[in-house]
């Protein structure tokens, strides 16, 4: 596999897989908790549940292209926001 740093499986995890999927061999555990949770518009399949963002139906972090999607979204968010001022 090219770019092996983009994929990790932890099959010994008591929750593996934490979502129901068709092909368990492609389930990516690298982003166990999605780093896009803080974004209002993350692009995922989330819903508001009593004022809390519920991402349990989203498979973006665990999909084959999840790494690239997440990194691109973080870069996009960083371009729009200035966190450090000179």
N, C-alpha and C positions, 0 to 999 in steps of 0.2 A: 504494500500500500504506500502510495506517495503521500508525503506530508503526514507521517504517523503522529505528529504532535497534535493533530486535529481530532484524534479519536482515542477513546479509552473506554474499556468496559470493566466494571467491578462486579463480576458474576457472584462473588461471595457476599455481596451486600444483601441484607435481609429483605430489602425492598426491590431487588432486581427482578424484572424490570418494573419500574414504578408506574408505567403506563402500559395499557394493553396495545400491542402492535402485532402486525402480521409476521415480520421477519426480525426475530430477536438478535440475529447475528449483526445487524446494522444498527442496533440500539447503542447510542453514544451516551456515556455517563460523564463525559468531560465537564459539562456544565450541569452538575447535579441540581444546583439552584441557579436559575437563570439570571445572568447579570443585567438583563434588560428590565427586570422587575420595576426598577425606579422610573422607567420611562412611561409617560402617559400613553403615548402612541408607539408601542413596541412592535406592532405589526402582527402580534400573535392572536390566538383565539382565547382571549380572556374575557371575563365578565366581572361586574361588581357584585359582591356578595356581602350585604350588610356593611357597605363602605370599605370593604377589603378586596383587593385585586385577587381574583381566583383564576389561576393559570392551569388548573388541573386538566383542562381539555387541550392544552397546547403541546405540540410535539416538536416545535422548532429547535429547542436546545438538544434534543435527542436524535434529530434526523441527520441524514447523510451530509446535507449542506448547512447544518446548523452553525458550525464554527464560523464559516465565511459570512453567513447572515448576521450573526451576533457581532463579529468584529466590525463589519461594515456599518451596522447601526450605531455602535459605540463611536466610531470615527465620525459619522454624520452628526451625532449629538455633540461631540466635542467641537466640531467646526462651527456649530450654531451657538455654542455657549463659550463665554470667556471665563475661565475659572481663576486665572492668575492675571493680575494687572502688573505692568511694569512701572 
